[in-house]
């Protein structure tokens, strides 16, 4: 049984791991200055006890949802307390009449951690989620124990030119984001031999776009300039940082991985073989193993 706030098209998804995550999906209010925001999340309390045990918080990429962690989340959840959340203006979190920019995303995340988790966390950010994690660590360092960035936006992948674009053009861009996925789904369904994995992947990536307020949130975030001002501040990161990067990333390429390693003083870079821009989907076992090894090391250090 999936949540009643999800679009009806959720019933068409057949991927077992996606269904399992959707069945755990809940929404809960996060109070952010002027508004109570129904925020979508999944959570397991495995190993939740001592104050030194920092919870893992998974942050998804641009125009995505926590469903992108459908293969990674269960591999972490049995070993460590793990949260996957939908960022402000994204996924299945309420986004009607909400201003979406780096400041409001940060404040929303801070309110969530302060009121729900109530102790510093290990932030795991994929793609744009990596930029969110870095920005949060720089502004709210006392609420972060460590960072894990996966094929992260920061040096590239942002869209600062959005500030200068006329709104109608940005709206056309948002329409295109939806059209290309819908067209891909239509094409996949017309193939003589169905590729069920491909069809489910497209349906998972489309589901959040059917939520009320999705287009307006995309427009708001694009007009803000995204995280275009982050690159010059990355070297200020002082938290232990694990960099995981797909060797076949065809979205951001691979040069940025080395740049992150060079400028973040306490960082380690691990390449993920046979993985593209979303290694947590391509190689979830490998990502889980590296992430848990890093998390256990951070938590062990906290006990000393």
N, C-alpha and C positions, 0 to 999 in steps of 0.2 A: 504494500500500500504506500503510494507516494503522497507527498504533501499536496493539499488542495490549492495552494497558491501557485503551483506549477502549471504551465500551459498543457492543454489536453494532448498535445503531440508527444509528451513524455511517455504515453502509453505505447507508442510505436517502437521505442528503443528496446532492443533485444540483448544488448551487451550485458553479460551477467555482472561485471564489476560496476558498470554504470548504474544498473538497477539497484545494486546493493548500496551504493552511495546515495542515490536518490531516496531510498527508503529510510536512510538515516538523517536526511536533510531536515533542518528545522529553521525557524526564524524567531528572533528574539530582539527586543528593543535595545538599541544603543542610543542614549541621549547625547545629542550633539548641539550645543548652544541653543539654537532656536527651534530644533526639531527632534522628535523621536523617530528614529529610523529603524524599520524592521530589517534586521540584518541576517542573512542566510549563512549557515555554518553546519559543519559536521564535527563531531568531537568524540574522542575516546579518552577515558580517564586512566588508562593503563599506567601503572607505576606512579600515579599521582600521590605524593605523600610529603616527603621532606622538602624544606624550603630551597635546598640546593638543587633540586631536580627541576630544571628549566623545561617548560613545555615547548614543543615544536609548533610553529604557526606557519602554515603554507599559504603563500600569496600568489595568485594566478597572474597570467599575462594580459595584454591588451585585448579588448573585446572577447573576453573569455569568461570562464566561471570555474568554480572549484571542481567541476566535472573533469577538468584536465588532469586532476590528481587521482582519477578513479583507479589507476593501477598502482600508484605509489602509496596512497593513503593506507590501504589494508596491510601493506608490508611494513609500515611504520607503527600502525595502531596497536598491533599485538606486542610491540616491544617497548613503546614509550608513549607518554601522553601526547596526543597530536590533535591539533585543530586545523581545519581547512576553512577559510572564510571567503566570502565574496565581498570584495572591496566596495567602497562607496561608489554608487553609480554603475556597478557591474554585476554580472551574474544574476542571481535571484534575490539580491538585496534591493530593497525599495529604492526607486530612483526618480519618483515623480516630484517635480518642483525642488530639486536638489542641485546646488551649484557644485560642480565636480572639477577640482583642480588639485594640485599637489598639497596645498594647505588643508583643504577640507578632507582629503583622503587621509592625510596624516592625523588630523584631529579625531576623525572617526576611528582609526586604528588605535590611537592612544586611549580613547574612551573605552573601547572594547577591552583592551588589555588591562586597564586599570580596574574596571568593574566586573569583568568576567574571570580573568585569569589571576589577577592581583599579585603578580610577581614578574620579574624580568623573564623574557622569552628568547628562544632561538628562532630568528626569522629566516624563513626559506623562501626566496623570491625567484620566480621563473620569468624570464624575459622582462616585461614591464614591471612585474612584481619584484624583480631585483632592484630596479630603480626606486620603487616604493620602500623596500627594505633599507636601502642605503640612506635615502633621505630621512627616514624615520630614525635610524641609528644616529645620524648627525644632529638631529633636533631633540631627540628624546633618549640620550645615551644611557640613562639610568634604568630604562625599561628593556634594555637589550643585553643579553649575555654574549651572543655571537651571531654571525651572519653566515648564511649559505646562499650563494647566488648561482643560478643556473641559466647559462646563455643569456646574460643580463643586458638589458638596456642600460645606458649610462653614458658611454662614450659615443654611441650611435644608437639609432633606433627610436629616438624621440622625434617630435614634430613641432619644433619651436615656430616654424613659419605659420602655424595655425592661427597665431595671433593676428596675422595680417590678412587672412583670407576672408572674403565676404561670407556671411552666414549661408546664403543659398548654395554656394559652392561646397561648403562643409556638409550641408544637408544632402547634396547629391552624393558626396563621398560615403556618407552613412548608408544611403540607399544602395550604393554599390556593394558595400560590405555584406548586406543582406542578400542582394540579388545573386552575387557570385556563388554563395553557399547554396542558395535555393536552386540555382541552375545546376550546380554540381550534383545535388541530390536527385533532381529530376533526371539528369543524364544517367546517373548510376542505376536508377530504378528501371530505366528503359533498356539496359544491357541485356542481351540474350541469357547470359549467365550472371546472376546476381553476385556481387561481392558483398556479403553481409557485413564483414568487418568495416569496409569502406563506408557503407550506408550508415551503419551505427555511428561511426566517427563523425560523419557529416551531421547527423541528427543531434549528436551531443553538442557540436559546435554551434548549431542553430537554435537550440532550445532557449537559451537566455535572451536571444534577440526577439523572442515573442512576448517578453515581459513588458508591461506598461511602463513607458518612460525610457525605454532603451535608446531610442534615437536621440531624444533630447539630451540624455546623459553623454552620449558620444559627441554631440555637437558642443556641449558645455566644456567637456574635457579638451577637445581639439582647440577651441578658442582660447583656452588658458595657456597654450604653448607646451603642454605636457611637462616633461622633466628636462626641458632644453637647457636649463641653467645648472644641471647637476655635474657635468664633466669636470669643471674646475674645482669641485669640492670633494671629489672621490678620494683624493690623497689625504684628506682629513680623517678618514675612517680609522678608528683606533681599536675596534673590536676584532677578536680572532675571526678570520673569514675563510671559508672553504669555497673555492671556485670550481664548479663542475661545468664542463663544456663539451658539447657534442662535436666530435671531430669532423662531422659532415654537415655542420650548420650552414644551410643555404639561405638563411634569412639575414643574420648579422655577420656571417663569416666567422673566422677564427682569430683574427688579429686582436680583437678586443680582449680576449681571454688573457693574453700575455700582458696587455696594458694594465688590466686589473691587478694582475700578479705583481707588476713592477711598482705600482703606486700605493697599494695597500700594504702597509708595513708588516702586519701579522697575517699574511695570507698564504694559502696553499692552493695550487692549481692541479686538478686532476682531469685528464682528458677521458672522455667516454667514447669507447670504440663503437662503431656501427650505430651511431646515433646522430640525429640532425638537431634542429632547433628545440625540439621538445624531448630530451633524453629520458625524462620521467615517464613518457609514453613509449618510447622506443626501447629503453633498457631499464625498466623499473627495478629489477632485482639488483643491478649494479648500482643504481642511484641510491636505493634504500640501504645497501650495505655500506657504501661510503658515507652516507649521511649519518647513519646510526653510529658508526665508528667515531666520527667527529663529535657527535652529540654526547656520547658516553665519555669521551675524553674531556669535554668541557664541563660536564656535570661532576666528574671525578675530581677535577681541579677545584671545583667549588666546595668540595667537602674538606679540603685541606685547610 
